[in-house]
Amino acid sequence: MENSAIQQRQQPAPSADIGLLEPEYSENIKNAILAIREGRFFLLYDSDKREGETDFVISATAVKPQDVKRMRKDGGGLICVAIAPDAARCLKLPFMADVVDAAAKNSTAKLDIGTVVEREGDIQYDKKSSFSLWVNHRENRTGIPDNDRAHTINRLGEITKKALSGEPVEFSSEFRTPGHTATLRAADGLLDVRRGQTELSIALALMAGSNPATVVCEMLDDNTGCALSKEDAKNYGQKNNMIFVEGYEVVEAFEMWKQAKRI
């Protein structure tokens, strides 16, 4: 990433208690936390036993159109915004599976849409997906260009911040669905319940004292169409000055953070 692009970012303001009782994290975790605070990309791998995928991760409020471009060109997966569970509740963001299930119970359509809702055992690597609503910001025209998606992502970050600060918020005043940006609702209990990039990235944002709204995008292999291998993702990170973090490192560090905060 060019230095000029980094300098132009509006860095998220850290919380007042950063540095107080902060555990002695590994250098890798420290650098990932710094990347979140400074609004830079880092790479996050979940687990060999889970999806086995690496995601781009960046703070939602820091995203610029050139970042959306990088994710769609160098990543290729879905560009999603992960939101902390407390904020998701304040914003009344449902799980998409629950929306479809509720619609099925009131549907008179010939197609029983309830039959497409994910069931136990459908997801090989987890119990439940984290998808919530797909949205566009109401100021967008189509919602898909890089500048449109960056604006939607920024505003999702800002409304998350407002919700957690106790300010009155009305999600529908800013966003409409369906749209082109997927929102992900992190599991209650975070890493005690689920260990996908949704929860891992939110845990890192909390450790950073930053706004817990992050952007995640899977990295795909241009040749095979499959997930980019761990080694290739590491090589990409080295060439582009991006930290590569594994899920188990985040889990260990988050436990340290919780103990320090007595959570």
Secondary structure, 3 states (H helix, E strand, C coil): CCHHHHHCCCCCCCCCCCCCCCCCCCHHHHHHHHHHHHCCCEEEECCCCCCCCEEEEEEHHHCCHHHHHHHHHHHEEEEEEEECHHHHHHCCCCCHHHHHHHHHHCCCCCCCHHHHCCCCCCCCCCCCCCEEEEEEECCCCCCCCHHHHHHHHHHHHHHHHHHHHCCCCCHHHHEEEEEEEEEEECCCCHHHCCCCHHHHHHHHHHHHCCCCEEEEEEEECCCCCCECCHHHHHHHHHHCCCCEEEHHHHHHHHHHHHHHHCC
